Amino acid sequence: MIEYVLFLIWGLPMLAAGLGLLLRREAPFISIATIAISFLISASAPFLVHVPYVVSYPWFTLLGRTVRFGMLIDGLSVVMGSVVAFVSLLIAIYSYRYMYGDWGHTRYWYFFSFFVGSMLLLVYASNLIVLLVGWEGTTLASYALIGHWYTDEDEERWVGDKGRYALGVPMWFTPSQSGVRAMVVTSFGDIGFITAIGMLYKVSGTISILGIESRISEIIIALNRDGLLLPFLIAFTMGAFAKSAQFPFHEWLVTAMTGPSSISALIHAATMVNAGVYFLLRFAPMLLEGASSVGLYYTLSAFFTYTLVIGAITAFMLASMAVASNELKLILAYSTASQIGYMFMGIGAAYFLATPTVALFASLSHFISQALFKAAMFMAAGALIEEFSSRYIKDMANAYSRMKLTAIAFLLASLSLAGIPPFSGFWDKDLILESALMSGNLIAYVLGAAGAFLTAFYIFRAFTIVFINRGDEKLREKEVREAHPVMLWPYFTLGLLSLLFGVFWYYPSGGLSQMIYSFVYTRSTVKLPTAPITFSPSDVAISVTVSLLGLLSAFYIYRSRREVNLRSSALRKLRDFLYDRWYINSVYYRAFIYSLNGFASYLMKHVEFGSFDRFYHVIIPRFVLGAGERLRRFQQGDIGKYLLVLLAGALVLLVIGFVMVVLMYG
Amino acid sequence: MVEPILIIIGALVVVSLGAPFLGKRASAYCAPMAFTLILAYTLYALIAMHGLGRIKGIAPNELSYVVLLVSLLAGALISFSVNRIGRGSGIAVSLISSGTLANFVLSSTLNPFYIISAWGLLSVSSYGMAAIPKDRVSLGNSLKYAFMGGLSFQLLLLGFVLYYSFLGITPGLPMVIGAALLVAAVGFKIGIVPFHMWLPDVYGTSDPVAVSVLSSMMKLGPIVLLVNLFMTGAELLEPAQRNAILAFLMILSLITMTWGNVTAAVQRDVQRMLAYSSISHVGFMLMAITTIIASYIYSVSPYLAYMALFVYLFSYSISKAGAFSYMKAFSVRTYDAIKGAGRAYGDVSGMFSVSLLNLLGLPPLLGFWAKLFVFMAAANPKITPFFVGQVPWYTLVGIINSVISAFYYVRVLQSLYSASQPSASFQGLRTTIIASSAILILGGVLLPLIFL
């Protein structure tokens, strides 16, 4: 009986999506209510069933095997699902006011609920097919919501500066364009994911998560025998890397900021982009367990090093872009990808540690922290952008005096992001950096630490410019009021929570971290050793110093200045380089899109029009009409002629018969 | 216990004899009802008694069931619009009924005497149908038709003598000559090139309602007769004789479909275009028949080929019935004259478009499945003459022809939906056009559900 209740976790939001289409005006309330229930069920799941628990029933038959549709309820999915549902709930409340009276109201709420349902389905999936269904559902919803204002009329909804080119490639993006970009890039990653599911099925004959886990050593050995282990792992996680906007797939997340701010908070900060992290957290323990039993240390270490380095590169690269950026939401978007880079670092480093679960947990915890603070920041950004009617930070100033509560919420979230103790962002980032250092990969550590400095710098650059800096006369006179309470309280709550979560996070004797940690890694089917979480004072000192340095320098520079005038042309070039996102977008367009377009137009011109079209629409009609005109002359109504043709035809048949028979019998 | 077959034949005879006495009004109500009742009874008998039973010499098989059902359905549909013919509507109903009877008998017997008498009945019904409007053109056409028909009747007789006399007795030529003459005779009846010369004149210029009867019903019996004759004789045939027959049919089917298509493409009159397209469709049906015989020779399951023929007969007859009835609404039937009809008469023209698209073979209409089955059956790699290497040339020629046909069907649509104000009267025609197209849509949707 209780199983059916569990299905409501993702079933209710899905139902709300459908109901919302019927009861258009009540859609937000249905959504909020169902997500609230989802959150309650999700959070109370450990009390309802004995975790870990699987509930499933036969779904369809694939190649002679039954695929089951079901939910896997273990420590990881409960924590992840509850955070997702909770943040979604607050964002839904925020959206009620934020999207009030929007022309795409019904569509918005449909995809909002559908997204939450898909995301929870993804988190609680018991096998890869179910996971893929949720996975693609979130992609679809993300596409629709990024392009929510698909008419592209309002330039305030765009990303990038209109008229700006980098290497000859336009650097401004409309909502409709961004939606497609997001869809294409994430789906490109899914090619690898789906291919890998096929490989996995071929090798092990199972796609269920528990099935994979029980045969993990068998799978590793079989793949390794053909030298396919590393390619398989890279393909298998390609979807995760693309979804979580890791380099080289990060471009889609940046332009996804064309969607409503609530969506940026929900999909592009707190939930969907973390699906890749969840995916790795789900499968990394199996690999670790399998590796120890099989003894293939080096092959697997290549994969984990790859994860660690990609994470570090993303963390550093995107943070550096955020330093030069001028758009508030864009800064947050870079920051999101960069923070997820840290999570990937933690997962990559786990392999090299004595107790890998600590590093894995650091990533999970960083997901929770970032869900809290980044959602708060995006929602606050939405309010700020509405009030100042501009998406550029250069058009905002002195917001503290007029939006005090928003400023406090944003400050709390910023401190957490910057990694200042005792905020939650500090604990997990430090733990990740420590793990990276202990893994022995110095490059990753240095990139991560530099990223931490940049993180503190860019977020306090934005904070100082927007809230503290007095700005010029015109900006001061702009009429700006505190956000509506329905919008304010969700992000204020989240800002407060990122402080509280941090305060209770760590005590040498236990704390919140130890609770969640032991819940996740004892209530799982993979049994990995756990150890108490400890911090080394020297590493903590380095992180805190680096963060404070970034914070204070940003504050000092931007307290009274709107922007820094760069005198040297090299530095100006560097700023352009960072502003144009390391020219990666331009390189992609030049390398893939323009060349494909060129190829396509070539095909269109020479093959399509030149051959096929010409053949079908010129040559055939000419031939048919010509032949028809000739044959038509027979038909003149002269019965004698008709008779002649009839007899001639019969004669021809006789001749054919004669020839056939003669040929046969000589 | 009376055999259902007797009841059906009796009912058809009663309708044939009674209809001429009914007035114009009464025939408009009674005729569709009568045909529908007989149709319903036939279906009931088929389902409840698993067949229609048999009487001496007349043994219906699946093919003749299809012929009977399609004839009755087409008859019921067309009899809704016979009033438009004018004073002879009662006679028209009578001729439809006797044509149905002739078709049924022709398709369910191998007894030459039955065949010859049914052939005569069918011919008389056809000539009568063509002559009903009693104007100069119709009478001229009917005369032409009758004259050519008489000639083909002689070929049939001669063919029978040779085919039956030498079947299984003497190897070699005489039987093949008989087969060739039979093909020529049947070919005349159904419009196989080069025995088709009468057809464009009759179909293209006679009264469209009469033509809708001729084109949709009056071919079914002879087509099935062709299959029956060769399939029944098949085990008695020498390999050379079989191959000769296969060669006849293959060549004729290709010439027929191509000739019909190519000439249809250059017509300026929609009714004449439909007449030529009938020829081309006979080519496709002949392709199905060829495939049936080839399946037998190369020991392949002929199931799909039979299915193809069934569905093709059905789809072709029903859509021709609707399409020709539509033409009746216009006094001038050129492409220019029907311009704008799609806008002025939205409902019927839409359904007419469905008929055309069905003839073209567009999914999800029934015509699509018909063509698909024909092509699939013919593309069986075990039937070696249909292949050059790996290339199913026979199917390919069919597909290319089907593509060419898009040219003239779509041209009609283009005319229909361009801006103009045509004058037309759909009084009394609506039911036939709409019901026939509705059946095509329904059939197209249901068929895959039933058979796939």
Interface residues (C-beta under 8 A of the other chain):
Chain A: Y616 I620 P621 V624 L625 A627 G628 E629 L631 R632 F634 Q635 G637 I639 K641 Y642 L643 V645 L646 A648 G649 A650 V652 L653 L654 I656 G657 F658 M660 V661 L663 M664 Y665
Chain B: K144 F147 M148 L151 S152 L155 P171 G172 L173 V176 I177 A179 A180 L181 V183 A184 G187 F188 V193 P194 F195 M197 W198 P200 D201 E238 P239 A240 Q241 N243 A244 A247 F248 I251 W259 N261 V262 T263 A264 A265 V266 V403 I404 F407
